[in-house]
Amino acid sequence: MRRVHTNGRSKTSVAWWPCLLLALAAGGTALAQQAPAPALEENKGGAVRTTYRVVNLGSGELSALPKINARGQIVFSLWDGAASRGYFYDGRTVRDIGTLGGSGTVALGLNNAGQLAGGSFTVTGSEHAFVWSAGGGMLDLGVLPFTANSRAQAINNRGVVTGFSEGVPSTPPLAFRWSVSEGMSSLGALAPGVDGASWGAALNDAGLIAGAANTASLERHAFAWMPARGLVDIDTLGSLYSDGIAVSARGEVAGSRLPADDATYRAWRWAPGRGMQDLGAAGGVESFTLAMSPGGRIAGLVNLASGDQRAMTWTRTEGMRLLGTLGGANSRSQQANDRGQVVGYATDRTQAFRAFAWSARSGMVDLNTRLRNAPPGLVLDDALAINDNGDIVSSSNAGLVLLTPGHRHKGGHVVGPVAAPEVVRAGAAFAATVAWVDSARVGTRSVSWSWGDGSGAQAGKVREAGEAGSASASHHFAMPGVYRVTVTVTDRNGRSKAVSRTVVAAASAAGTVAARGSVLSPRGAYRKAPSWVGKAAFSLVAPLAATGPAAQVAGMPAQVHFDLPGLRFHSSSLRFLGRQGAQHVFHGEGSINGAGKVRFRLATTVGLAGAAPERFALKIWQPDPVSGKEVVHYDNSGTPSGEAAAPLVEASVLAQ
């Protein structure tokens, strides 16, 4: 039985509120961008329409949100196996920025000089904050005294960095400031002692740093820090929880808060001399700040009473404005620039995710309708970053891409997605194709396929006609499992572009299930980022009969993979417990981000005969080594917000 399922209207309350602890702060460094020339546009029938060329950046699951600066340079991080890798796009080529000698790097901050900041693992296994540049490489910023790990969150145009440094396990995190001349220094805390934690998240070129810190009453409040004033609690609205995630060039701070007397979140803005202002919810039940431009335009979302969400933007002159959808139930704005443009995702009439750009003049535009010479099959699903030139970074089914307005083009092939089944039976023929556009007609030197199963690279059969090119190949996966199929297209100038796709190979034996898809993870599920909501990818190969703890499917260990920005879970063992109501139930052990040993329980309708695959209830936890109590990392089976287990957005299933 093979089923391909796409859900309709989702009632999940959705909010992407980045977490300081996991460096997903959407605000980041406030970039003092220069006013650019207007984007080139085409005029059709009297209507002015901006069109975009596409540039491939990288393929794989994001481990952190990308950033783009005024020069069109980009920093982004992708999962590579169990580790995160950081990448820098300099306007022409993409380079891996390396590590501090350890297993991985997460790149989080970017300034207009092309300097990067983030966290990287050392040879001893500790994570250290770093600054990287093309000319100087990676500089280890070290840690604060009595701490073992540090991570940089943002860097301004003067090269000043903020983040946090923490001990393992007892020393609380402390926000830091780093500069070349002064090194790393602590910003202090609002409450001294064991509970006096603080986290630096964003800063501007004037040196104002924003973040969050625990109070003496164990609340968490947003702070602002300046050399002359030190750390100041700026939460004057009586919040149980608030944090500062963005700073404008004028010294405004923005974030989201949870009032002490209410269970709904509110976007807020603080300005020197004016205090903290609740921005309301524009008729909805709650609102969230996700980013703020250097000029003070806020991007975020509003949750409605129906459970749906709407992208929103806020300015000092216009207040809060809801941006609508593309005909579906939900939308979310991810970032804004100082030209009045807002980007994010919205669902269309089929409830499919589509990347959008919004302006007061043009309204909400599906970016898929504005692509120039795009390769066949390319679909943009979420616009993640924008600069004042109108350059946009978007996720797609071909990986992360850059959209450049008008006729500006960076050169090289533009490669589309790998067209292939997501689920295939092991031993059966697996056919895959890829297509590209060669606008400069440079020509293609080679196409290489890597199947992810250790079988070695395979050359692809290439077809070219004018600007269009394509290649195809076939393979047999000998064993059931989860594989990453990667195709690399190299032009005659030696420039390579790679795209990939996860494929699940199912067992040929009866009583097994294989699936690949995505779920809409609800607010409260991801415990280190409790307000994060978004699409999370999963892969599953499992028996549907009760077996021992080291369950095997035709000789291959059963497995479940679950990925979202900041969390990559891979199981090491999986056991089928049986059917519970309308769900199959599994449990076992695994690791998060390639480290540790955690337990999990999965209850899902995937692979259940006669039931639509609508739910994917996953709990990941481990016992505290001292108290023995559960430390929950992820749980969408019964979230604090009271929402149901994650609904499937889409899934390909092979059950037999």
HELIX and SHEET records of a PDB file:
HELIX    1   1 LEU A   20  LEU A   22  5                                   3    
HELIX    2   2 LEU A  367  ARG A  370  5                                   4    
SHEET    1   A10 ARG A   2  THR A   6  0                                        
SHEET    2   A10 ALA A 646  ALA A 655 -1                                        
SHEET    3   A10 THR A 512  SER A 521 -1                                        
SHEET    4   A10 GLY A 534  PRO A 543 -1                                        
SHEET    5   A10 GLN A 559  LEU A 564 -1                                        
SHEET    6   A10 LEU A 567  GLN A 580 -1                                        
SHEET    7   A10 GLN A 583  ILE A 592 -1                                        
SHEET    8   A10 ALA A 595  THR A 604 -1                                        
SHEET    9   A10 ARG A 615  PRO A 623 -1                                        
SHEET   10   A10 GLU A 630  ASP A 635 -1                                        
SHEET    1   B 2 GLU A  41  LYS A  44  0                                        
SHEET    2   B 2 ALA A  47  THR A  50 -1                                        
SHEET    1   C 4 TYR A  52  GLY A  58  0                                        
SHEET    2   C 4 GLY A 399  PRO A 405 -1                                        
SHEET    3   C 4 ILE A 392  SER A 396 -1                                        
SHEET    4   C 4 LEU A 380  ILE A 386 -1                                        
SHEET    1   D 4 LEU A  62  ILE A  68  0                                        
SHEET    2   D 4 ILE A  74  ASP A  80 -1                                        
SHEET    3   D 4 ALA A  83  TYR A  89 -1                                        
SHEET    4   D 4 VAL A  94  ASP A  96 -1                                        
SHEET    1   E 4 GLY A 101  LEU A 110  0                                        
SHEET    2   E 4 LEU A 116  THR A 122 -1                                        
SHEET    3   E 4 GLU A 127  SER A 133 -1                                        
SHEET    4   E 4 GLY A 137  GLY A 142 -1                                        
SHEET    1   F 4 ASN A 149  ILE A 155  0                                        
SHEET    2   F 4 VAL A 161  GLU A 166 -1                                        
SHEET    3   F 4 LEU A 174  SER A 179 -1                                        
SHEET    4   F 4 GLY A 183  GLY A 188 -1                                        
SHEET    1   G 4 SER A 198  LEU A 203  0                                        
SHEET    2   G 4 ILE A 209  ASN A 214 -1                                        
SHEET    3   G 4 ARG A 220  MET A 226 -1                                        
SHEET    4   G 4 GLY A 230  ASP A 233 -1                                        
SHEET    1   H 4 SER A 239  VAL A 247  0                                        
SHEET    2   H 4 VAL A 253  PRO A 259 -1                                        
SHEET    3   H 4 ARG A 266  ALA A 271 -1                                        
SHEET    4   H 4 GLY A 275  ASP A 278 -1                                        
SHEET    1   I 4 GLU A 286  MET A 292  0                                        
SHEET    2   I 4 ILE A 298  ASN A 303 -1                                        
SHEET    3   I 4 GLN A 309  THR A 315 -1                                        
SHEET    4   I 4 GLY A 319  LEU A 322 -1                                        
SHEET    1   J 4 GLY A 327  ALA A 336  0                                        
SHEET    2   J 4 VAL A 342  ASP A 348 -1                                        
SHEET    3   J 4 PHE A 353  SER A 359 -1                                        
SHEET    4   J 4 GLY A 363  ASP A 366 -1                                        
SHEET    1   K 4 VAL A 414  VAL A 415  0                                        
SHEET    2   K 4 ALA A 429  VAL A 437 -1                                        
SHEET    3   K 4 ALA A 468  HIS A 476 -1                                        
SHEET    4   K 4 LYS A 461  ALA A 465 -1                                        
SHEET    1   L 5 VAL A 423  ARG A 425  0                                        
SHEET    2   L 5 SER A 496  ALA A 506  1                                        
SHEET    3   L 5 GLY A 481  ASP A 491 -1                                        
SHEET    4   L 5 THR A 444  SER A 450 -1                                        
SHEET    5   L 5 GLN A 458  ALA A 459 -1                                        
SHEET    1   M 2 GLN A 552  VAL A 553  0                                        
SHEET    2   M 2 MET A 556  PRO A 557 -1                                        
END                                                                             
